[in-house]
Amino acid sequence: KRHFDVGHADEQVIMEEKKPSTKKIHKGFGKLILFGEHFVVYKVPALVAAVKASTTCEVSLSAKTTEAEDGAWSCGLIVEDDRPAVPGYKRKKRDEMLQATNLVLKHFKIDTNKQAVKIRLAGDLCPVSGIGASASNAVSLSRALADALGMKLTEEEINRAGYEGEKGYHGTPSGIDNTAATYGGVLSFCRTDKDPIFKVKKLPTPCRIVYASTGITSSTTKVVGDVRAKKEKDPKWFDDLMTKYKVVYAEAEAALEKGDWKKVGVLADKNHKLLQDLTVSCKELDDLVEIARKAGACGAKMAGTGRGGLMWAICLDEKSQNTVFDALSKAAPQAWKTEFA
């Protein structure tokens, strides 16, 4: 268990903890970006799929304090992070997680100088770069806070609160991760000058996936910033890659709707090549992608931020999925099997 205690020294002592304001466990789904990471930041569509695993959150609130009297807890913030994670992830992401937490608290107008907040994160989603753990965190926290405050929020309002939390991790988030964490399923997603546009996709048949971690935790803020700097330095280079991506996206969307998984695999390979050209892949990702292809995957690519994190591979049947999983398990620190439907 990692226990983070935030606030001034005289705000860290819990005198008498009240009964938690909620017994419910609130979830935010993990996700894999199927097509469009990095490009989606610049208002072109992407395809994203939620995974079954999720982060859960419980929240306890004290009564608000006033200048005249203290509440039962005094005040301050405690976060207990009991999520499973790859080694080093929670330590490296600690400051970003706490910043995200404070942004969500601010969105709900909670002032920890006047009201104590205790948060416990858990669940079966293993945080690793590329699985949407930050959005899963922010969305589960948003659900738990809304319930603790007695607020009946729509999914759209939960999504908006999750987006605010994502800013603590990513600076300028695309919005795709929190949307998947909120709604689940397979989504097409596109940013606009106003609210993002997303649409749930109905797949004709299940899609078998294996995904694996490089064991490297990368900073989304830094990688997105690097891409932006390269784009500004050489707009034509970026525009050429964007044009190629738009073709891949259109073909991938059509193939997904038809359940043409062989075609989806071919397009995944093409998307990975574009991400290599964008300089966001790395040797570790490229090696895992190649291992998956040689083991029988009909296509594979990196997922998410890149320069570490995850890759995924698409498989046509259970036998192929098991073979690819075994191959990746031998080469990667961690690998998982799932399917999108």
N, C-alpha and C positions, 0 to 999 in steps of 0.2 A: 504493500500500500504506500502510495506517495501522498503526503499530507502537506498542503500548502496553506499557510496562515498569513493573511495579508492585512496590513493596517498598522496603526501606531501601537506602540507597546501596551498602552493602557486600554487598547481596544481588543486585545487578543484573549482576554480572560473571560471565559463563559461562566457566569455565576450560577445560573440555573437554566438549563435547557428546557424549553417548552416542548410539548408533544408536537411532532412534525405536522405541518399544516396539510400535508397530503400523504396518503398511503399509496397512491397510484405510481406506477412506473411509466415514465414518458419516453418515447423512442424517437430516434432520428436514424434513417437508413444510411448505410454506406452506398457507394456507387462506383461504377467504372465508366469513364468516357469511352464510348465506342469509336466515335469519329469527331474530330474537331477541336481537341485541346489546343490552346494558344490562339488559334484562328478565331474562336468564339468570342474572345475579348473584343474583337473589332467588328462586332455586329453582323456576323454571318452565322448560319445555323449549325448546330452540333447535335449529335445523338448520344444519349446517356442512358445507362441502365442501372437501376438500383439493385443491390445485392440483398440477400435475405438477412444477413447479420446487421445488427444495429447497436448504437450507443444508447444506454438508458440513463435517466437522470431523476434524482429525488431532490427536492428543495424544502428546507425548513426556514421560516421567517419568524423573527421576534416581533413584538409590538414596537411601534415607532416610539422613539424617545423625543423628549422636548428639552428646552433649556432648563425647565424646572425640575424634571425628574428623569431618572434612567429607566430604560426598559429592563425586562428580566435578564436579557443577555448583554446589556450594554449595547455595543455596536461593533461593526467590523464584518469581515468576510472570511469564511473558511471553505476551501475546496478540497475534497477528498477524491483523488483520481485513482479509482480501482479498475480502470480499463486494462485489458491485456494489451500488450504492445511489443513491437520488435525492440531489441536492446537499444537504449539511447534515445528512443523517440520522445518519450514524455519529458526527459531532461532537456533535450534540445528545443522542444516546443513549449516548454513551461511558460516563458514570458508571453508568447503569442496567445496561449490558452487563457492566461489571466487577463490579457488585454481584451480578448474576445468576450470573456465573461463580463468584464466591466462595461463593455459596449452594449451587451444585451441588457444588463441591469439599468443602464442609462436609458435605453429604449423604453423600458417599463417604468421609468421614473422612480427607481429605487435608489436611495441615497444611503450607502453603508455607514455614513457618519451619523445617521439618525436611526438606522434599523439594521439589526444583525441578519446576515444571510449565511446559511450553511447549505452547501451543494455537494452531492455525491454522484460521481460519474461511474458507470459500470457498463455491463452488456457483453455481448459476444463478438462485437466487431473489433478486430485487431487493428489499431491505428498504425498505418504505414503510409508513406507518401504515395498518393495516387488513388486511395480508396475513399476519399471524401470524409475522412475522420473529423476534420475541423467543422465541416458543415453538419455532420451527424451530431457532434458536440453542441453546436450552436442551436440547432433545431430542437434537440431533446431538452436543452436548458430552457428554451423559449416556451415549450409546451408545459414544462414543470412550473415555471414562474407564473404563467397565465393561470394554471390551475390553483396554485398557492394563493394567488390574488383574487380568485373567484371570477376571473374573466372568461367569458365564452367567446373565444376567437375563432374566426374562420380559418381554413387552411391557407388562404391567401395572406391573412394577417400573421399567421405563424411563419410563413415563408419570408415575409418582409422582416420580421424580427430576426430570423436566422441569418438573413443577408447582412443585417447590421453587425452581428457577431462575426461573420466571415471577414469583415474588414480588419479585425484584429489579427487575423492570420495572413491575409493576402493583400492588404492595402486597397487594391481595386479589384474585387472579385468579379468574376463573370456573371455570377448568379446561378450558374448551372448546378453546382454542387448542392446548394441549399434547396433548390427546387426538387432535385431527386431525393434528397434526404426527407423532404416534407411529404411529397406525393407518392414516392415509390414507383415501381413499374418501369417501362421503357418510354422515354420522352424524346421528342425533338424540342430544341430550345434555341431561342435567338434573342439577344439583347436588342433593345431599342432605346431611343432617347427618353422614353417613358417606362412603363412596366414591361418586363420581358414577355415574350410570346412563347408559350409552350403547348405541346399537344401530346396526349397519351397515344402510344402506338399499340395497335392490336396485332400481335404476331400470330400467324397461322399455325405454327408449330414451335415447341420449345427450342431454345438455342443453348447448346452445351458449351460451357466456358471453363477453362483453367486459367487462373491468374497466379503470378508468383512475384515475390519481392526480391529486389537486389540487396536489401539490407541497408541501403543508403537513404538517409533522410535529407531531402533537399528543401530549400526555402522557396516557396512559390513566389513570394514578393521579389526575391532576387532574380529568379529565372524569368518571370514576366517582365521585370524591369530591363533585363539584358536584351530580351527580344524587342522590347519597345525601342531601346537605344539603337539596335541594329536596323530596325525599320526606319527610324528617323534619319539614320546616316545613309541608308541606301534604299529609298522607297521602291525603286524598280525591282530590286531583288525580292523584296517582300511581296509586291504586287504580283509578280510572276508565280510565286508559291501560292498565294491566295487564289489566283485564277485556277491553278491545278487542283487545289483543295475543293473548290466549289463543284468541279466536275465529279470528283470522288464522292462528295457528300450526296449529290443528286442520285448517283448510281447506287450508293449504299442505302439510301432511304427506300428506293424502289425495291432493292433486293431483300431488305428486311421485311417489307410488307408482303412480299411473295414467299418468304421463307426460303429463299435461294441462298443457303448457307455457304455453298462453294463460292459463289460470287462475292458474298460478304467477306470471306477469307481473302480472296484476291485483292479486294479493295482495302482490307486491313493492311496488307503488305504495302500497297501503294501509299496509304496514309503514313505508315511508319517511315517510308523513304522521305516523304515530305518533312516529317519531324526531324529526321536526321539532317536534312538540308537546312532546317531552321536552327540547328545546333542545340536542340534540347534533349537529344538522346545521349547515350554514353556507351562505352564498351560493355559494361555489365548488362545493360538493357539489350544491346544488340546481340550479345552472346546468348541470352535466354530466349530471345525471339528466334534465333537460328536453331537452338536446341529443340524448341517446340515444333518448328517446321520439319526438322529431320525426323522427329518422333511420330509425325503423321498429322499434325494440325494442318488444316487447310488454309490457315492464315494466322498471323500474329503481329502485334504491335505494342509499343509502349502505351502507357495510360497515365493521364494526368500531367503533373508538373514536368516530369522528366529529370535527366541528370541524376538518376536514382529512382527510388520508388518502385512502381509496378509495371508489369507488362501483362497482356492477356493473349490467349490463343483460343481459336474457335475450332470445335471438334464436331464431326458429323454423327457420331454415335457413342454409346457408353464405352465400348471397347477402346475406341480411339481416345476418348477423354481420359480413361484410366492409364493408357500408355503414355500420353503426354504428361499427365500428372506425375507418374513415376519418374519420367525423365527430368522434369523440372524440379522435383523434390530432391533429386541427387545433386543438382547444380545450384539451386537457390536456397537461401536461408529458410524460406517458408514458401509453401504453395497451397492453393486452395482450389476446390472444385465447386461449381455452382451452375445454375442455368437461369436464363431470363425467359419469361413467358408472358 
